[in-house]
């Protein structure tokens, strides 16, 4: 049994294949970003899933693509957790940018591939290998145009009294905006980036308000300038996007790219399906 896994900070999709590429089961756990979670929490999220724990001894190979797995310390944390649970398996652990590439590109195609979900990232694919020009420093300093970036900007807009009274009241009805609650989630609880990303839903649902339009285009333009335009041939190749923010802000992304004479490529909300097809082809 093979497991193909696409893991973000908010959720993790798991699909099991037999040796012929037939899907045995699919399931989902909460996110497993090793940069913001302890080994015990990651382990608990796997063990508490019936399908994964029940089939743990039948797994022979895991292909894991995860947010936060761009550094060796994070990869080693995931590996140690997996080795204690999936004792008969081998492991291939890569950062989530590989999943984004494999789920969007055509064979041999040069492209820039971007992730806009809970976090954000950007990579260049030359048809064979990937290159990341910018090292991500995580949600505190980077992650522009991501769910957590937009959540952060939305909270700031509320507290700096930039929203009109009607939209501010609607925001108050949707979320607990008590300062102590916000600070507790940001500085004491696990997954502060995923917590911030929950606010982006409100931004997207009310994106036609001028103050929210400014936040959206500010994030997108900063992402384009700081990430996409680092690559010299960005004007000549398609720019693909994956993730929930990419899906819900597709037209805003297209408009921002067009203004800079950049070419919009594919938009994939849920990479796991295309990622599974990629691995099925490898089995044949």
C-alpha positions in Angstrom: 0.0 0.0 0.0 1.2 3.5 -1.0 0.2 6.7 0.7 0.2 10.0 -1.2 0.0 13.0 1.2 -0.5 16.7 0.7 -0.1 18.5 4.0 -0.7 22.2 4.8 -1.0 24.1 8.0 -4.8 23.8 8.1 -5.5 20.3 6.7 -3.8 17.2 5.3 -5.2 15.1 2.5 -4.2 11.3 2.4 -4.9 9.0 -0.4 -4.0 5.3 -0.4 -3.1 3.4 -3.6 -2.5 -0.3 -4.2 0.5 -1.3 -6.4 -1.6 -1.0 -9.5 -2.7 2.5 -8.8 -6.2 1.8 -7.6 -7.4 4.0 -4.8 -8.1 2.0 -1.6 -9.2 4.9 0.6 -8.9 8.6 1.1 -9.0 10.5 4.3 -8.2 13.9 5.9 -6.5 15.0 9.1 -5.8 18.4 10.5 -2.6 20.2 9.2 0.8 18.9 10.1 3.3 21.7 9.6 6.4 20.7 11.6 7.5 24.2 12.0 4.6 25.2 14.2 3.6 21.8 15.7 5.4 19.4 18.1 6.1 15.8 17.2 3.5 14.6 19.8 0.7 16.7 18.2 1.6 15.4 14.7 1.7 11.8 15.9 -1.7 12.3 17.7 -3.4 13.5 14.5 -2.3 10.4 12.7 -3.1 7.9 15.4 -6.6 9.4 15.9 -7.5 8.7 12.3 -9.1 5.3 12.0 -8.1 4.6 8.4 -4.4 5.5 8.9 -3.9 3.8 12.2 -5.9 0.6 11.1 -3.8 0.3 8.0 -0.4 1.5 9.4 1.3 -1.9 9.1 0.3 -2.4 5.4 1.9 0.8 4.2 5.1 0.2 2.2 5.8 3.7 0.9 4.7 7.2 1.9 5.1 10.2 -0.5 4.7 13.2 1.8 4.5 16.8 0.5 4.3 19.2 3.4 4.2 22.9 4.3 7.2 23.6 6.5 9.3 20.8 5.1 11.8 23.0 3.3 14.5 22.5 6.0 16.1 19.4 7.2 15.1 19.8 10.9 11.4 19.8 9.9 11.9 16.8 7.6 13.6 14.9 10.4 10.7 15.6 12.7 8.1 14.2 10.3 10.4 11.3 9.6 10.8 10.3 13.2 7.0 10.5 13.8 6.3 8.3 10.7 9.0 5.8 11.6 7.2 5.1 15.0 3.8 4.6 13.3 4.4 3.2 9.8 7.1 0.7 10.8 7.1 -1.3 7.5 7.2 1.8 5.2 9.8 3.8 3.3 9.5 7.5 3.1 9.9 10.3 0.5 9.4 13.6 2.3 9.4 16.9 0.3 8.2 20.4 0.8 4.7 21.3 -0.6 6.1 23.2 -3.5 6.8 19.8 -5.2 3.1 18.9 -4.9 2.2 22.2 -6.4 4.5 21.6 -9.4 3.4 18.0 -10.0 -0.3 19.0 -9.8 -0.2 21.8 -12.3 2.5 21.4 -15.0 2.5 19.7 -18.3 5.3 17.2 -18.9 8.6 19.1 -19.6 6.9 22.5 -19.3 8.8 25.5 -17.9 6.6 27.3 -15.4 6.4 29.3 -12.2 4.2 27.6 -9.6 2.7 29.5 -6.6 1.0 28.4 -3.5 -1.6 30.7 -2.0 -3.3 28.8 0.9 -2.9 29.2 4.6 0.7 30.2 3.7 2.3 31.2 0.4 5.3 30.2 -1.6 6.7 30.3 -5.1 9.0 28.1 -7.2 10.5 27.9 -10.7 10.3 24.7 -12.6 12.7 24.3 -15.6 11.0 21.1 -16.9 13.1 18.9 -14.7 14.1 20.5 -11.4 12.7 23.2 -9.2 14.4 26.4 -7.9 13.2 28.6 -5.1 14.8 32.1 -5.2 13.4 33.2 -1.8 13.8 31.3 1.4 10.6 31.5 3.3 10.8 32.8 6.9 7.2 31.8 7.6 4.0 33.5 8.5 5.5 36.2 10.8 7.7 37.9 8.2 6.5 36.5 4.8 3.6 34.5 3.5 2.3 37.5 1.5 -1.2 37.0 -0.2 -1.8 34.0 1.9 -4.8 33.2 4.2 -2.8 34.2 7.3 -1.5 37.4 5.6 -5.1 38.5 4.8 -6.4 37.5 8.2 -3.7 39.6 9.8 -4.5 42.6 7.6 -8.2 42.2 8.3 -7.7 42.2 12.1 -5.4 45.2 11.8 -8.0 47.0 9.7 -10.7 46.4 12.3 -8.5 47.5 15.3 -7.3 50.6 13.4 -10.9 51.6 12.7 -10.5 51.4 8.9 -13.8 49.5 8.3 -17.1 51.3 8.1 -19.5 50.6 10.9 -21.8 48.2 9.0 -19.0 45.8 7.9 -17.3 46.1 11.3 -20.5 44.9 13.0 -20.8 42.0 10.6 -17.2 41.1 11.4 -17.9 41.2 15.1 -20.9 38.8 14.7 -18.7 36.3 12.7 -15.7 36.2 15.1 -14.7 36.7 18.7 -12.6 39.8 18.3 -11.8 40.2 22.0 -8.1 41.3 22.2 -7.3 38.7 24.9 -8.8 35.9 22.7 -6.8 37.0 19.7 -3.5 37.3 21.6 -4.1 33.9 23.2 -4.5 32.3 19.8 -1.5 34.1 18.4 1.0 33.7 21.2 -0.1 30.7 23.3 -2.0 28.2 21.2 -0.8 25.9 18.4 -1.0 26.9 14.7 -1.3 30.7 14.9 -0.9 30.8 11.1 -4.0 28.6 10.6 -5.9 30.7 13.2 -5.2 33.9 11.2 -6.2 32.2 8.0 -9.7 31.6 9.3 -10.4 35.3 9.0 -9.7 35.4 5.3 -13.1 33.7 4.6 -14.8 37.0 5.7 -12.5 39.0 3.5 -13.2 36.9 0.5 -17.0 36.9 1.1 -16.9 40.7 1.3 -14.2 41.4 -1.2 -16.1 44.2 -3.0 -15.7 46.6 -0.1 -13.1 49.2 -1.0 -11.0 48.6 2.2 -10.9 44.9 1.5 -10.1 45.4 -2.2 -7.1 47.4 -1.0 -6.0 44.6 1.3 -6.3 42.0 -1.4 -4.4 43.9 -4.1 -1.8 44.9 -1.7 -1.1 41.3 -0.8 -1.2 40.1 -4.4 1.1 42.9 -5.7 3.6 42.3 -2.9 3.6 38.6 -3.7 4.2 39.2 -7.4 6.9 41.7 -6.8 8.8 39.8 -4.1 8.3 36.2 -5.4 7.3 35.9 -9.0 9.3 38.7 -10.5 12.5 37.3 -8.9 12.7 35.0 -12.0 14.0 36.7 -15.2 11.8 34.8 -17.6 8.6 35.3 -15.6 7.2 37.3 -18.6 7.6 34.3 -21.0 6.2 31.3 -19.1 2.9 30.4 -17.5 2.3 31.1 -13.8 0.3 28.4 -12.1 -1.4 28.6 -8.7 -2.6 26.1 -6.1 -4.5 26.5 -2.9 -7.8 27.8 -1.5 -6.8 31.5 -1.7 -5.8 31.0 -5.4 -9.2 29.5 -6.1 -11.3 32.1 -4.5 -9.3 35.1 -5.7 -8.7 33.7 -9.2 -10.0 36.8 -11.0 -8.1 39.2 -8.7 -4.9 37.3 -9.4 -5.6 37.3 -13.1 -6.1 41.1 -13.1 -2.9 41.7 -11.0 -0.8 39.5 -13.4 -2.3 41.1 -16.5 -1.4 44.6 -15.3 2.2 43.5 -15.2 2.1 41.6 -18.5 2.4 38.2 -16.8 0.7 35.1 -18.1 -1.9 33.3 -15.9 -1.7 29.5 -16.0 -3.7 26.8 -14.2 -5.4 27.3 -10.9 -5.8 24.1 -8.8 -7.7 24.4 -5.5 -6.9 20.9 -4.2 -3.6 19.5 -5.4 -4.1 16.0 -4.0 -6.2 14.7 -6.9 -3.7 15.7 -9.6 -0.8 14.6 -7.4 -2.3 11.1 -7.1 -2.6 11.0 -10.9 1.1 11.9 -11.1 2.0 9.0 -8.8 -0.3 6.6 -10.6 1.6 7.3 -13.9 4.9 6.5 -12.1 3.6 3.1 -11.1 2.9 2.1 -14.7 
